[in-house]
Amino acid sequence: MMTTEPEQIRRAIDSLTAQGVDVVRIVHPDLPGRARGKDILLPHLPEAATHGVAFCRAATYHAGTRGEVSDLPEGRRAGMPDIVVHPNLDTLAPLPWEPGVAWCIGDALEPGTGLPASESPRHLIQHVTGHLTACGLTAVVGPELEYVLLERDPASPHGWRRYAAMSGNLYAAGRSGDLDGHLLQTMRYLHAAGISATGGNREYAGGQFEINLAHSEALYAADQAFLFKSAVREIACLQGKLATFMAKPFNDGAGSGFHLHISMYDDDQHNVFDDTNQPNGLSATARHSISGVLKHAPALTALCNPTVNSYKRLSANSAAPWLIDWGLDNRCAMVRIPPQRGNATRIELRLPDASANPYLATAALIAAIRLGIDKPAEPPARLNGYGYDPSKAARLPTNLAAALDALEADHELTETLGKAFIDTFLHLKRNELERYQQYVTDWEFREYAR
């Protein structure tokens, strides 16, 4: 049972009061990675911190992107019972774009027992990192996220068009590709809110931006990516705009990726991926980790590319991977090994798109790496030069249905992640596919743009 000490609650209230905060927003991720939350007036924080805040389980974990609740035994069929979300006061941070409000992440627990809710994305990453800790390893993760910013346009079919869509400003900074200064204002807000943005730029496509987050331990990195996506959406709203993390919002534009950099450290803070005595400076552990990721790539695809729209991004000549391969500093490959060595030696997984739940994508990557370390094998020959040759590497699943089938069939990965969680995820996503088949027209935009 999670408990918060009275002294910690008192210190939090004193600190928030001194900062002029009178509302605490408790947020936690649902399965797609959206923030579910409740605002608590500051005088009621002690009760919320001690007893938790109730949320309907079915509405939180069994609801699709438009609120349709799937028929699962633990939810609707059980009478739609509660989970209890306890605020983690260590994650409290005032919101500079909403004066008087602070937010914090909550942990979802079973009422009565205090055990983690089986569908909780945050618990999933704690579960897989616990296995690493038992082996004396710590995962350090650096997320890179892209998104597309839209501005209102009454003439557009959906009421929105790409912001600052003029061509020729790829990888640029400044007003030439960002007329209203969206990026600088966003990065300053993120920094003030304690979100570890390290840098950003206008990306490849019109209206597209990328912001990098600092490397940190896996759970904290996933927390940061989750809060980052929520913050960017809110800041865009304040600017009168819409930020979408949809994988491929426009057929004639670039897709938005979610690249995950990961390294492993032992108890002596040594990067176990680094070995100057081995070819390319990669240790046996690094090579076995790469092999694990490649082996489980079809199943990883379902968790890293979780929407119907995701598979528009995974196509030839798209600067996104669609083959199961790896390479040294090669952005055509699904697994890229950046050129830095020493303590900066790392694996970059370029498979996930921006719509992925950061907790699920990170947990799946860690699980695949752990399986590779547990059952060591050497990876195949690496990709050299320009890729996208299906005669040299197997293809990733080409649609969501195939990816979900691959996930269900990968018993090693599903057992590592936990069958109860995977069963819920598969049910929810297959229900989404059924709805897509009924409403194929502009379904993708309505489902995922926000």
N, C-alpha and C positions, 0 to 999 in steps of 0.2 A: 504494500500500500504506500503510495507516494504521500509524503507529508512535508509541509513547509514550516520551518521553525518560526515561532511568534516574533523573535528578534529580527529575523530576515524580513518579515512582513512589515514590522515597524520601521526598519531602515528604509525599505522601498517607499513606504508612504511618505516619510519625512523628505526623502530625496525628490520625489515627484511633486510634492507640495511646494518645495523650494523652487522648482522649475515652472510652477504655474500650471501643472497638469492636474486635471480633475476627472479624467476618464482613462481607463485602461481597456484597450482592445485585445482580447484574447483570441489568437488566430491559430488554426491548425490545418494541415493539408487533407483534402479528400483524395480519392484515387487518381483523378486526372491532374492533381497538383494545385488546384485552386484553393484559395484561402477561405475557409469557413470560420466565422467569428461571432463574437458577441461583445458589445460594449458594456463595461462595468463602471459605475460611478465609484470614485475613489473610496468613499466611506465603506463601500461594500466589498472592497478587495480582500479584507481578512477572511470573510466567509467564503469567497470564491477560491482563495488560496488554500483554505483548510479543507473544504468539502468538495471543491470542483464545481464545474458548470455543466449542466446536462445538455446534451444534443441528441436528437433523434438519430439512431444508428443508420436506419434505412435511408433517410434523407441525406446523411453525410457520406456514406460509403457505397450505397447501392443505387445512387441516382446518376443518370446520364448527364450529358452536358446541357440539356434543356430541362432537367428536373424530373424526367420520367424515372420512376422507382422500379427497379427490377425485383422480381419475385424470388427472394432468397430465404432460406429457412431461418437464418439468424435475424432477419429484418421484418419484412412485411408479413411473412407467414407466422412470425412469432408475436405479432401484434405491434410491430414497430417500437421496440423498446429503446432505452437510452444507452448511450455511452456517457462517461463523465470525463470532462477535460480539465486537467489541473494546470494552471499557469506556471510556467517555469520562470521565476522572477529573475534568474540570472540573464535572461534574454530581453529584459525590459529596455526599451529605447523610446525617447520622445520622438514624435513625428514632426519634422520641421515644416512640412506642407499642410499640417492640420494642427494649429496651435491648441494647446490644452489637452492633447491626446498623446498617450504613449501606447505602444503595442508590445506584446510578448507572445512567444510561441507556447502552445499548450500541448500536453501529452494526453492522449486518449486512453482511458482505462475502462475496464469492466466494472460496473457498479458492484459494490459489496466486496469483491475479491481484491480489487486494486491491481489485477494483472493487466498487462497491455492488451488493448483491443486487437484482435487477430488481423483486422484489415488496416491497421494503422501504418501508413507509409514511413512515419518517423521511427516506429518500432522496428520496421523491417531493416532499416540501415543499422540500428543498434544491434539487431540480431546478427547480421553478417560481420560487423566489425568486432563483435564479441568473439567470434570464431578466430579472427586474426589475432586478437589480443592473447588468446590462449596459446597461440603459436609464437608469441613474442614479436608480433609485427603490428605496425601502425600504418594505415593508409593515409596519405596526404593527397588532397584533390584540389585542382584548380579549374573552376568552371569558366567557360566562355560562352556567352549567350548573345544571339542576334534576334532582332525584332524589327517589324515594319511599323512605321508611324503613319497614320491616316489623318486627313483633315476633312471637314465637312464639305460636301458637294451635293446640293439638292438635285443636280442633273444626273448624278450617278444612280444606277439601279438600286444600290444599297445605301445611298446617301453619303458615301465616303469615297475619297480618292487618295492616292499616295501623296504624302507631304513632300514638298521640295523634290519633285521627281525629275528634275533636269538631269541630263546624262553627262558623263565625263567627270564626275566628282567621286569616283571610287577611292576608298581608303583616304578620305580627306577629312580635315578638321576646319572649323571656322564657318563663317556665314555663307560662303559660296554654296555649300551643300546643306545648310541648316539655317534657313532665313530667319527663323524666330529664336534661334539660340536654345533650342530644346535640349541638346546634349549637355551643354555646360550647366544649365539649371538643374537638369536631372542628376548629373554627377555630384554637384554640390549638395543637393538634397540627400542623395544616398550617403555621402560621407557624413553629413550631420546626423543621419539616422543610424550610424554605426554599421552600415553595410559596406563591405570592404572592396569597393570599386577601385581599381588601380589605373584604369585608362579606358578611353573609348574613342570611336571614330565613326564617321559615316561609312557604311559598308559598300558592297558591290552594287546593289540595286538602289533605285530611287526610293527615298523614304526609309531605307534600311540602315540600322545602327547596330554596332556591336559594343558591348561593355564587358571588360574582363574583371573577374573577381580574384582576390588574393588566394594563394595556395594555403590550405589549412587542413586540419584533421577532418575526416570524411563527414561526420555528422554535422560539424560546424559549417563545412563547405556547402552541404545540402541545405541546411537552414538558411545560409546566406543567399543561395540561388532561389530558394522559395520566397524569401522576403523580397529579393530583388525583383522578381517577376510581379509580385503584388504591388510593390512600390512604383515600378515603371507604369503600370496600368493606372494607378491612382494619380500620379503626376501628370500623365497625358490627359486625363479627364480634366484636371485643373487648368490645363492649357487649352481646353476646348478641342482636344484631339483624341484619337483612339490608338492605343498600342496593341498590336496583335502579335502573339508568338506562334501563330499558325505556321505550319511547315512550309506551305507554298500558297500564299494568299492570292498570287496573280500568276497566270500561266506564262506570261511574257516577262516575268521577273525572277530573280534568284530566290532560292529557298532560304529559310532561316535555320541555322544549325545550333547545336548545343554541344560544343566540343569539351570533352572531359580529359584533363591531364591528371595522371595518377602516378605516384611513386610510393615505395614501401620502405619503411625504416625499421631497424631492429631496436632492441632496448638500449643500445649504446648510441642511438641517433645516427647510425650509419645507413646510407641509402643502399639497400641490398640489390638494387638493379644495376649498380655500378661495379665494374670490374675491369680495370685497365689491362689485365693480363688475358682477357678474352677477346675474341673477334668483335670489332665495332664497339668495344668498351662495354658490352652488355654481359652481365653475369648469367650463370645458368638459371637463376631464379627469374631474371627478366625474360629469358627466352622461353622458359616454361610458362610464364604468365602470358606471353604473347600467344603461345600455342593454345592455352586454355580459352582465351578470348576468341580465337579463330574457330576452335572446335564448337563453342557454344553460341557462335554469332547468329545462326538462324533463330534461336530462342531469344537471344538478347534483343533482336529486332522488334519483337512485340512490345517490350517494355521501353525501348528507346525511341520507337516510332509508332505511337499508340493510336493514331487516327487513320481514317480512310485517306485523308488528304496527305498524310506523311509520305506516301509512296509515289506522289508526284515529284517529290524532291529527290528520291533515290533513282536517278535515271542517268543515262549516258551523257557525258559532256556537261554535267551539271555542277561540277566542283563538289559533289557529294558522293560518297561511296555507294556502289551497288554490287560490288564483288567482295568476296571474303579474302582479303589480302593484307599484307603489311609491307612497310618500306621505311628506309632511313630518310628522314626529312623529306618525305614525299606526300604531298597533299592529295594525290590521287588515291592513296591507299586508305582502307578502312581503319587500320591501325598505323599511325605515324609515330616514328621515334624521333623527336626533336634532336637537334645536333648537340645540345649541351650535355656535358657529362659531370662526373663528380657527384655532389649532392643534388644537382639539378637533373640527373638522369631520370627519365620518365617515359611513360607510354601515353600517347594521345589517342583516345577513341573518338573518331570523327563520325560515327554512326548516328548518334542521337540527333533529333531535331528539337527545335525550341519548344514544341508543344509537350515534350516529355516531362513527367513528374521528376524533379531533381532527385528525390529520395529513391524512387524506383530505378532510375537509370544508374545512379551511383551504386546502389545495392547490387544490381544485376552485374555491373562491371566487377565489383569486388568479389562476388560469388564466383564468376568465371575465372578470375585470377586465382582465387584460392583453389579451385578445382584443378587448374593447371599446375599449381605448385604441388598439390597432393598426388597427382598422377602425372609425373614429369614426362614430357615429350618435346622433341625439338620441333620448331615451326618449319613450315615448308620454305623453299627459296623465296627470298624477298622480291618485291616489285622493284624494277629499275626503270626509270624514265616514265613517260606518259603511260597511264594505265588504261583501264576500261576494256581489257581484252578478255572476253569470257572463255577463250580457249586456254587461258593460263590460270584461272581461278574460278571457283564455284560462285554462283550468284546468290545474293541474299534473297529472302522472300520478296516477291514482287507486289504483294498486296497484304492487307491486314489479316484477311482470313488465313492465308498461308502462314503468316507469322504466328498467329495464335495457335495453329496446329503444330508448328515447330516448337513452340513453348510447351504445349501440353505433352509432346512426345519426348522432351528432354528431361528424363526423370532425375538425372543427377542435379541439374540446375533447380528444378522445382522442389526437390527435397531439401536442397541447401537453403532456398528462400522460404520454404514452408508451404505445404500443400493447401492449408486453409486459406492463406492469402491468395495463392495462385488460382484456386477454384473461384473465388469471388471476382478476381480480375478477369478471368476468362469469361465468366457469365456476363459481367457488365459489358465487356467489349463485344461479345457476340450479339448481345441485345442491341448494341449500337449499330452493328452491321445490318441487323434485320430492319431497323428503322431507316437506314440509308437506302436499302433496296426499295422501300416504300416511297421515299421522298428524295429522289435522285437529283432534282433540278438545281436549286441553289442551296441545298442542304448543307454543304460543307461550310459555306460562309456563315450561315446562321448558327451552325453548331460551334465552330472553332474560332471565329475571328476575335472574340473577346476572351 
